[in-house]
Amino acid sequence: MKKEFNYKQRMDIKYDHQTLIDVNEIIRECKDKWFNQTLTKVNGSVVRIGIVEGEYHWHKHDNDDEFFFVLSGQLFIDLEDKTIVLNPNEGATISKGVMHKTRAFQKTVMLMVESDTIDPIGELE
């Protein structure tokens, strides 16, 4: 049985191509502490917005890299041997197979680019 988490994760594609994506509107409407929404699909990848405060769980993605880019706030990406700290206009790619956990002490808005088949919950250990 898969473990349940208290995250609001919307994997549906919210915006078709040639449609304005208003990130500020999404931020204003978000009331959740950990929210992901797929914005658009680009070839075999998706662009997601994450509006987060708190901690995600330790996990990995055996077949997929993940790219995180912070728009506002501060994101900590814990790895087994170090922590990457991302401030606004900074990004990092986490390689497939690497255990990681993201956390934010304040409301943080980020963009993520990942394959369209990824399960954001990941593989747990």
C-alpha positions as a Python dict, from the first residue, in 0.01 Angstrom:
ca = {
    (1, 'M'): (0, 0, 0),
    (2, 'K'): (131, 345, -96),
    (3, 'K'): (187, 590, 189),
    (4, 'E'): (-49, 889, 192),
    (5, 'F'): (81, 1246, 221),
    (6, 'N'): (-94, 1576, 284),
    (7, 'Y'): (13, 1746, -40),
    (8, 'K'): (-213, 1906, -301),
    (9, 'Q'): (-66, 1779, -628),
    (10, 'R'): (-248, 1859, -948),
    (11, 'M'): (-91, 1670, -1234),
    (12, 'D'): (-345, 1784, -1494),
    (13, 'I'): (-212, 2032, -1749),
    (14, 'K'): (-373, 2366, -1663),
    (15, 'Y'): (-272, 2567, -1971),
    (16, 'D'): (-275, 2475, -2339),
    (17, 'H'): (-5, 2605, -2570),
    (18, 'Q'): (-48, 2968, -2685),
    (19, 'T'): (-223, 3049, -2357),
    (20, 'L'): (-103, 3310, -2108),
    (21, 'I'): (14, 3153, -1782),
    (22, 'D'): (-51, 3393, -1494),
    (23, 'V'): (170, 3272, -1207),
    (24, 'N'): (71, 3565, -983),
    (25, 'E'): (-295, 3460, -1003),
    (26, 'I'): (-208, 3103, -905),
    (27, 'I'): (-5, 3230, -608),
    (28, 'R'): (-290, 3458, -492),
    (29, 'E'): (-545, 3175, -510),
    (30, 'C'): (-329, 2915, -332),
    (31, 'K'): (-431, 2845, 28),
    (32, 'D'): (-239, 2517, 70),
    (33, 'K'): (94, 2470, 249),
    (34, 'W'): (228, 2227, -13),
    (35, 'F'): (82, 2277, -361),
    (36, 'N'): (198, 2165, -707),
    (37, 'Q'): (20, 2239, -1034),
    (38, 'T'): (132, 2130, -1379),
    (39, 'L'): (131, 2443, -1591),
    (40, 'T'): (214, 2317, -1938),
    (41, 'K'): (372, 2035, -2134),
    (42, 'V'): (686, 2093, -2341),
    (43, 'N'): (764, 1793, -2560),
    (44, 'G'): (815, 1504, -2312),
    (45, 'S'): (847, 1727, -2006),
    (46, 'V'): (616, 1932, -1789),
    (47, 'V'): (663, 2265, -1614),
    (48, 'R'): (509, 2277, -1268),
    (49, 'I'): (466, 2551, -1014),
    (50, 'G'): (524, 2463, -651),
    (51, 'I'): (399, 2686, -370),
    (52, 'V'): (540, 2535, -55),
    (53, 'E'): (598, 2590, 314),
    (54, 'G'): (715, 2308, 535),
    (55, 'E'): (882, 1979, 453),
    (56, 'Y'): (848, 1714, 185),
    (57, 'H'): (954, 1356, 255),
    (58, 'W'): (1278, 1177, 163),
    (59, 'H'): (1246, 1017, -180),
    (60, 'K'): (1415, 960, -514),
    (61, 'H'): (1318, 916, -876),
    (62, 'D'): (1491, 614, -1028),
    (63, 'N'): (1430, 718, -1389),
    (64, 'D'): (1392, 1097, -1384),
    (65, 'D'): (1600, 1409, -1318),
    (66, 'E'): (1425, 1709, -1156),
    (67, 'F'): (1498, 2077, -1205),
    (68, 'F'): (1400, 2332, -936),
    (69, 'F'): (1402, 2710, -993),
    (70, 'V'): (1301, 2948, -712),
    (71, 'L'): (1092, 3254, -795),
    (72, 'S'): (1042, 3379, -437),
    (73, 'G'): (1128, 3261, -88),
    (74, 'Q'): (1403, 3008, -17),
    (75, 'L'): (1416, 2635, -89),
    (76, 'F'): (1641, 2385, 86),
    (77, 'I'): (1715, 2062, -99),
    (78, 'D'): (1861, 1809, 141),
    (79, 'L'): (2078, 1538, -9),
    (80, 'E'): (2240, 1257, 184),
    (81, 'D'): (2573, 1443, 204),
    (82, 'K'): (2484, 1813, 173),
    (83, 'T'): (2210, 2074, 146),
    (84, 'I'): (2160, 2298, -157),
    (85, 'V'): (2004, 2635, -72),
    (86, 'L'): (1816, 2811, -352),
    (87, 'N'): (1723, 3178, -333),
    (88, 'P'): (1516, 3371, -589),
    (89, 'N'): (1643, 3332, -945),
    (90, 'E'): (1855, 3029, -855),
    (91, 'G'): (1805, 2672, -966),
    (92, 'A'): (1950, 2323, -939),
    (93, 'T'): (1901, 1986, -1104),
    (94, 'I'): (1875, 1673, -893),
    (95, 'S'): (1992, 1365, -1083),
    (96, 'K'): (1779, 1053, -1111),
    (97, 'G'): (1840, 803, -835),
    (98, 'V'): (1955, 1064, -579),
    (99, 'M'): (1770, 1062, -243),
    (100, 'H'): (1649, 1412, -159),
    (101, 'K'): (1402, 1607, 50),
    (102, 'T'): (1285, 1964, -12),
    (103, 'R'): (1182, 2207, 260),
    (104, 'A'): (1098, 2574, 301),
    (105, 'F'): (1078, 2772, 626),
    (106, 'Q'): (866, 3042, 459),
    (107, 'K'): (624, 3047, 168),
    (108, 'T'): (835, 2966, -137),
    (109, 'V'): (735, 2969, -502),
    (110, 'M'): (931, 2760, -749),
    (111, 'L'): (913, 2619, -1097),
    (112, 'M'): (998, 2255, -1160),
    (113, 'V'): (1077, 2088, -1491),
    (114, 'E'): (1052, 1711, -1505),
    (115, 'S'): (934, 1429, -1729),
    (116, 'D'): (560, 1406, -1785),
    (117, 'T'): (559, 1051, -1643),
    (118, 'I'): (726, 1128, -1308),
    (119, 'D'): (546, 1045, -986),
    (120, 'P'): (623, 1345, -758),
    (121, 'I'): (591, 1125, -449),
    (122, 'G'): (890, 928, -580),
    (123, 'E'): (1031, 603, -454),
    (124, 'L'): (1065, 584, -76),
    (125, 'E'): (1335, 408, 120),
}
